[in-house]
Each structure stands twice: as C-alpha cells, then as structure tokens.
Amino acid sequence: MKIGNIDLGKLPLFLAPMEDVTYKSFRYMCKNFGADVMYTEFISSEALIRDIAKTKKKMTIFDFDRPVAIQIYGSNIESMTNAAKVAEEAGPDFIDINFGCPMKKIATKGAGAGLLRDIPKMIKMAEEVVKAVKIPVTAKTRLGWDHTDLPIVDVAERLQDVGIQALAIHGRTRSQLYTGEADWALIAEVKRNSRMYIPIIGNGDISGPEKAKEFFEQSGVDALMIGRGAIGRPWIFRDIRHYFTTGELTLPPLVPEVVANVKEQLHQSLAWKDEPKRAILEMRRHFARYFPNLKDFRNLRIQLLQALEVDEVINILDVIAEKYANERVDYANIGLK
C-alpha cells in the first residue's frame, strides 16, 4: 500500500487520531509495539491559523513517529487551506482531513462528521486543501449522518476524484457515535467499487487479533486502523501482526509486564510535559484501561486515578505488580467504551 510515494508495505496498521489520547507518549508506546502509521491528535484549523501555542505544540513530530500525519478539522474552507499550509511546515509525511469526528461541539458546528450533511462543501474543502500543499492529503470519515443517509460509496469516489490519496472509513454513522456495531459490509462495498483505486483503511470495533482478521477478510481493505482498542493495550498492534503472520494468538501479558509499560509511558509523558502533574493527568485515561478484569482491583484503581505525585503513582504501580505478580491481564469482554 502507498500513500503518494510513501510505501507502507502490505496491510499496514494505523493508530487512529484521538483527541487527548494520541499525544507523544502514547504514540511512542504504540510505535514500539508495531503500529506502522501515526497521527497527531486532531487539530483545529481556526486555532492553528491563530497561532495558539498549545495547538501548535500538538503538531510536534518526533523521529519515532514516521510515517506520520497531522490531522486537521474545521468548517471554513479558507481556514482549512491555510491551516494545511501551516501543518505542512511542521514536516509531516501527509496531511489528513477529519471528516468523521462525531463530537457535538465539532459536528454541530459543521466540522468533522458535520460535513456529511453538506457533501458538496466536504468535497470542495478536500479539493482546496489538496491544492494548497505539496504533500499527500488523506481523509477520515464515517458512513453517513444516520441510518437513513449513507452516502459513503459516492463520497469516497468524489474525494478520490479531487485528489485525496487514501481514505479511512469508520464503519458507523455520526448519529451512532460509538454505539452499536461498525458496519464493515459497507466499508467492503467502498473497497470493491470498481472505480476506486486509492487505498481504503478500515476502522471500527477492532478489539483484538481475531476481530482484525475477520474484518479484513470481510472487507478486503488495504489497511486497518485501531483506535479505542489500543487504549490501555498498545501491544494490540504486535498481537494483530503476530496473528496474521502465524495464525496463533499471543498470551496476554503478565501484570508486571503491563506495569513496566505503564511506567515507560509515564516516563515519556514526564519528559514531554512541562509539569509532572500535567503528565499524570494526561495518563489517567490510560490508567483506567490498562488493568481490566483484575479481581479486587477497585481500591487500587481509585488510588491510581486520584494520585497527583509521581512517586505516589510509581508506588501504587509497584503494589499492583506485586499483588498480581503471576496473573495475566484478561481482555475478554472489555468492550471499546
């Protein structure tokens, strides 16, 4: 599979862009466990062209990231083209347009998945962003606005026709948010459309290696994108690759192995954030997902989510490693909440 001249090999695994999740430390962990392509957190075009420091920091790219995309979103075409030019200067391998975020604060303002309610504007925005930069432009979207409006087959063709070089499709509508099941049959319809020649990247409900293989075989997509399934489990990329290569499932990690990886992610956050407290707060979403289904874990989980000092967090992690020294983390029935 290629995006422009970037050769990503056969069936690359993408880490989905997620706000307040795909920052440096988490990308670092996922890359170490075999994620092939990274994205920044998605970035507001309006904030970017206003030179807001916090927003520009989100675009910081590290050597380990590559190949990596900066994803931008917005409702104004001129702002999006200007933002794409600013993003290009940060040195990504490609620019990605967010046509899929279902969050109310974004979609109801005509950005993200909100553009599924104005397809001509979506296509025009894509066309102008493609013209504005010299590097490849890709996009990520959903099937449609709701179950009565599923234009993705036509939308995919039109995005391709204006120069989008790869398309990631989350198999839900905007109205579904993250509920119900992803519709991989409709993703497959896009991929099997004889007019389509750009790579199609499938996304939605990839909770482990077996689901990854099931969805790939059902759809025939060129790549798989993992989002929520990687939170608290960055080794999902390694496990999927191993299963595709050998047909064998890897054993879940021992709790002390998980603790070691949590400490590494925390170390990366501490090295990136200006204040230790901010690094710890950044990690909380991940703390909540790293240790599913452990017996009598509630009090330790609460302590971990309330700790504000680095030494306190490390001590709690050490207690977890000792208490569950011989147990493996059980990912059965954890869902993708």
Secondary structure, 3 states (H helix, E strand, C coil): CEECCEECCCCCEEECCCCCCCCHHHHHHHHHCCCCEEECCCEEHHHHHCCCHHHHHCCCCCHHHCCEEEEEECCCHHHHHHHHHHHHHCCCCEEEEEECCCCHHHHCCCCHHHHHHCHHHHHHHHHHHHHHCCCCEEEEEECCCECCECCHHHHHHHHHHCCCCCEEEECCCCCCCCCCCCCHHHHHHHHCCCCCCCCEEEECCCCCHHHHHHHHHHHCCCEEEECHHHCCCCCHHHHHHHHHHHCCCCCCCEHHHHHHHHHHHHHHHHHHCCCHHHHHHHHHHHHHHHCCCCCCCHHHHHHHHHCCCHHHHHHHHHHHHHHCCCCECCCCCCCCC
